[in-house]
Amino acid sequence: MTFQDLNLHRNILQVLEEENYTNPTPIQQQAIPVILEEHDLVGCAQTGTGKTGAFAIPILNYLHPIVGSKTKRKVIRTLVLAPTRELAHQIQDSFATYGKYMNTKSMVIYGGVSQVPQVNQLKEGVDILIATPGRFLDLNKQGFLDMNNLHHLVIDEADQMLDMGFINDVKKIIKLIPENRQTLLFSATMPVAIRELADQFLKKPKYVSVAPISSTAERVNQKVYMVQKEDKRKLLIHLIEEENINNVLVFVRTKHSADNVVKALKAKNISAEAIHGNKSQNNRIKTLDGFKSQEISVLVATDIAARGIDIDLLPYVINFDLPNIPETYVHRIGRTGRAGNEGLAISFCGKDELPFWKDIEKLTRQQIKIVKENPFPYREFTEDELKNKETDTRGKKNPVKQKQNHAPKAAKTAKTADSSNSRKSDTSKQNKKRWY
């Protein structure tokens, strides 16, 4: 199938040709005809499958004859809800690209910045509004949004909306807009809460699903290093310096960790910046632009902040911290190996993360290669070394053990007697070495 086969408007086909898009992706092949027929849709597709084009192209195709000339009054006809500012901007960029030869006007609204410029732009008129839920509800309450002409509602990254606690806001928004609309819901996974949302607010939706979340990109080579937690920064620096890894997206679990990793990299004169929720919008945009232009070699990000980072030629992804949700791993590594290019996904697994890694392998049904030539492998500790680890960094005994030592003598004697048999039976375990 080609885009020509989808009976799209010639202005859209011209843009697709200029962008060298000939064949629609699997999600686009399935979703575009359904949307053009004006059915409600539930689409399940992971990051990097062309999901944004799957709804932007048919929506623009519908709007083109309605919008008409530039002089026609602009009203909001399409609302797209997105969980993050970065993703909202990415969606707006897609609408702007595909609508290059049309008179449609799109804009983004989100919180964390002054609403004045957004309100002024809304007053000028807009056809397609891309919004984060909180800012939408805020501006709607103030009377700046007129939804009476709405035809399309798109809920993008619905599972991430759920994870970020936006699902109640989404439900409020749905109740504020016209019922005679076409609703499109896209999600990488389909947890129960998302299915319930679809059942409650969509009318006889069609379901399409491609690239199940358990699958990882075929062109992504995956490796894992078993490494002690305190050696992760050293290993990251080693890979960047010795393996010549540049233009890499590094995932961490927390904002604090992101800042610390960047600090360690900069200490080694490695160009790195962090992107997370505590950064201002201007800072995040500047950082993303610097990373895309390769002025910044390493971008360290939390999962939430990374939503909306869309780089076709990203060669490397490193999981500095493993996610505790295995589907998140698939999302992360799906950011490399796009557009027919090969990618490399490297994961660092500490001892405390082994359960997470087992869940990832179970979900993906893969046994990912463990790198044996590791400059910072797990150390094996003897029982004597483990006893020494019961003291804190100042050499003082563990306060819990000190408290136990002050127990009455009789109690201590009884405890010793009670535990003597278990110590004898556990002698073989004590003599074994352990991995940390």
N, C-alpha and C positions, 0 to 999 in steps of 0.2 A: 504493500500500500504506500502511496505517496500523498503529499498534501493536496496535490491536484485532484485526487480521487474523493476528497472530502467536500467538494463543491463550496469552497470558501471564496470570499470576495477577492477580486483581482488585486486590490490594494494590499491585502494581507499576504497573498501569494507572492507579490513583488518583494515585500520585506523578507519573507522566508527564503526566497531565492537569493537575495542580497546577503543574508546571514548564513548562506550555504546549508540551510535546513531543507532537505529533500524528503526524507522519510520520517514520519512521526514516530515517537517512542511508543512502546507498548501501552503505557497509560494513556497517551494521547490518542492512539488508534481506537481504544475502547471508549474513552470518555467523551471525546469531541462529538461523535455522532449522537450520543445520548443527550448531550447538552443542547445541540442544535435542534433536537426534537422537543426541547423544552420540558424534559423529565427532571424531577429531582434526582440527585445522584449522591451516592456514598462511594468514595474512591479510597482504596487502600494502596498506598505506594510509598516506598521509602525515599529518603533524601537522594537527590541526584537523578531522578527518573524522568524529569521533564514535567513534573506535576503542575507547576505554575502555568506553563504554556497550555496544559490540558484544559484549564478553565479560562485563561486570558484570551486565547485565540477565538473560541466560539462566542464568548461574551462580546468581544469587539465586533465580530461578524454580525451579531444581532443588533448592536447599538448603531452601527454605521448608518443605515438608512434612517434611523429615528433621530439621531443627533443632527444630521443634515449639515447646513452651512455654519460657518463660524459665527454668524450674526444671531443664530437661534439661541434663545435663553437657555442657560445651563441649569439643570436640576439633577439631583443625585438619583441615578438610575441603578447603580451597582454599589454594593457595600461589601468589602472584603475585610474580615476580622483576622488579625494575626497576633500571635503572642508577644512578639518582640519588635522593637524599633528597627533592628537590622533586617529582619524578615519583611517587615512592612515596606521598607525602602527597596528591597530586592523585587518585591511584587510590583511596586510602582514602576521600577525600571523596565520590567517586562511589558507592562501595559504601554509604556511610552515607546518601547522598541517596536512592538507588534502593531501599534496604532500610529506609526510614523506618518503614514499617508492618509490619516483620517482626522476629523475635527473633534475627536474625543479629548477630554481634558481630565487628567487624574491628579490626585494629591494624597498626601499622607498626613495623618494626625496621630500624635502620641504624647504621652505625659513626660514629665521631667524637664520640660522646656516651657518658655513663655507661650501662652495660648494666643497672644495678640496676632502674630504673623499668620497663624493658622486660621483664626477667625476672619482676618482681612481677606485671605485667599478664598475662604468659603463664601464670603459675601460677593465675590466676583463671579461665582458659579463654578460648578464642577459636575462632571458626569460620573466619574468613578472615584469612590472614596475608600481608601485603605486605612484602617484604624486599629489601634490597640483598644481593648475593651474599656479600660478605665477612662481614657480621654474621651472616647465616644460618649459614655454615659454622662460625663461631666459637661461636655458641650451641648449635649441634647437637653440636659436639665436646665441649662441657661438659655435655651431656645434658639441656638444657632444652627440646628440641623433640621431640615425638612425632609422627611422620609416618605411623603405621600406618593411620590412618583417611582418608588423603588420597584425594580423588577427582579434583580438578582441579589441573593445573599450568598456569600462564600465564607465558609468557616474553614480556615486553613490551619494545619497542624493541630487538629482537635485534641489529640492525645497530650500534646505539650500544654495546651490550654488547661487540660485536666490536671496535669502535674504541677502547674504554676498557680492553681487555685482560681483560674479565671472562669471556670465552667458556670458558676452561678451568675456572673456578669453576662456571659453569653446568653443564658436563658432570659435574663432581664431584657437584653437587647432584642431578642427574637419576639418578645411580647410587645415591643414598642413599634415594630415595623408592620407593614401591610401583610395580610395573610395570603393574598393572591400574588404570590411571588414564586420564583424558582429558587430552590435552596440546594447548594452544592457543599457537601461536607467531605473534606479530605483529611486523612490521618494515616500515619505510618503503622499504627497498631489499632486494634479494635477491642479495647477493654469494655467491660460490661457497661460502664457509665456512658461511654460514647455510643454504644448500640442503643441504650435507652434514650439518649438525646435524639438520635436519628428517628427512632420509633415515635417519639413524642412530637417532633416539630417538622418532619419531612412527610410529604404526601406520596405514598406508593413509590418510594425511591428505587431506582435501578442500582445494583451493586456491581462495581468493577474492582478487580484486585490483580495487581501484578507485583512481581519481585517481592515475595513474602518476606516479612521482617526477619525471619530466621536465616534468610540467604544473605551472603556477603558478595560484594562485587567480584565478578570472575577475574578481573584484571588487577586485583589487589593482592600483592604478596604479603603474607602475614607472618610475623615473628614475635616471639616472647622471650624476654630476659627475666630469669628468676634472680631477684636482687634484694638485698636488705634495704629497708625503708630509708635508712640514713645515707645509703650510697646512691640513691636515685639521681641526685643532682650531679654527682661525679660521673655517673654513667651517661647522663644526657650530654654533659660537656664533652666527654670522650667521643661519643658518636658524632657530634657536630664537628669537632676538630679533627678527629682521626678518620672518620668515614666520609667526611666532606658532605654532611647533610645540611642543606640550606633550604630556605623557603618551606619551613616545616610548621605545621599547626600542632601545638602541644596542648593536650587536655589535662586539666587538673580538677580536683573536686571542689575546692573552695577559693574564694577571692583572696584570702590571706596567703594560701599556697601559691596562687598565680603571681602575686607580688614578690614573694620570696624567691621563686624560681627565676623571675626576671632579674632580680637583684644579683643572684648568683651568676647568671649568664653575663650580665654587664660587667661584673668583676673580672671576667675573662675576656673582655673586649668583644663580646658577641652581641651583635645588634638584635635586641629583643624588646618587645613591649607586651603589656597585658591588656586584655579586654574583659571587663566584667561589669556587674551592675553598679558598682560604686564610681565608675568613670562617667564623666559628663558626656552628653551626646556628641558635642564637638570633638572631644578627645577620641571617642570611639570611631567616629567617621575618619578622622585624621589618621588614626592607627591602622584602620582597615585599608585606607588608600595607600599608606606607606607599605603595607604588607603586599598588597596586590601589585604595586610597582617594584617590589623586591628591594626597596630601600631598607625595609626591616626584614631580617632573615628568619626570625623566630617569633611567632605569635602564640602567646600563652593565654588560654581561654577556659572559662567554665562552660558547662554544657548549655546553660540558658543563654549566655552572651553569644555563643557560637551559632545559634540559630540565625539563619539569614546570611552566613558567610558562604558565598557561592563563587568558587574559583575553579574554572575548568581544568587548569593545568597545575593544580596543587599536587606535587610529587610525593609528599610525606605527611603522615599523621603519626604522632606519638602519644600513646596513652600513658602519661606520667603516673596518674592515679587511675586504677581500674574502676569502672562504674559498678555500683551495686545492683543495677538493673541491666540484665544482659542485652536487652533490645537497644539500650543506649550505645553499647559497643558497636552494633551494626550501623547506627546513625553516624557515629564518629568516623569509622573507617570508610563510610560511604562518601566522604568528602574528598577522597583521593580516587584515582583510577576512573575519572569521568571522561566523557566525550571520546571514548575509544583509546584513552591513554592508560599506561600502566602506572600503578602506584604502590607504595610500600607503607604498611601499617605496622608499627612497632609498639609493643606493650611491655610495661614494667610491672612485674608481679611480686609483691612482697609477701612474706609468710602470712600476714593477716588477710591478704587478698586472695589466697588460694581458693576459698569457697566461691568467690566471685568468678574466678577463672574457670572453675569446673562448670558453673552455670552457663558461662559464655560458650564453652565447648559443647555443652549439652544442647543449647539452643541452635548453634550453627551447625551441629553435627560434624564438626571438624576437629581433628587433632592437629593443632597449630604447632609449627616447628619451634622447639626450644633451642635457643642459641647456646651451644656448649662453650664456645670461646668467649667467655664473659670475663672482663677484667675485674668485675666486682660481684662475684657469685655469692650465693648463700655461704656463710661459714658454718662449719659443724662445731658445736660447743660440747665439751665434755661435761660431766656432771659437776666437777669441781668448778669449772668456769660458770656454770649456771648458778651455783651457790653464790659466787661472787657477784652475780648480776642482781642478787636480792638486796644489795646495798645501793643507796642513791649515788648521784654523781659526786657528792662531797665525801664519800667513803663512810657515811653513817649507816647504821643498820636500819632496815625497814621499820618505820614506826609501829606498824601492826605487830611485827615480831617482838619489838621491845615491850609492847603492851602485854603480849602473851607471856613473856618472861617474868612479868610481875605477878602472874597468877599464883594462888596459894600452892605451897609445895606439894600438898596431898593431891591436888587436882592435876599438877604437872606430872606427878608420879603415875597417877591413874591413866593420864593421857598417853604417857610413854608406854605403859604396859599394854594399853588397848591397841596402840599402833605398831607394836613391835612385830607382830605377825605379818601385818600388811607390808611393813618395810622389807621383811625377809622374802615375802612372796614377790616383791616388786624389784628384787635385786637385779634381775636381768634387764629390766627397763632402765634402771638407774645407770647401768654400765654402758648402755647404748648412747651413741651420739645423736644429737637433735639438730634440726635445721632451723636457723633463725634468719 
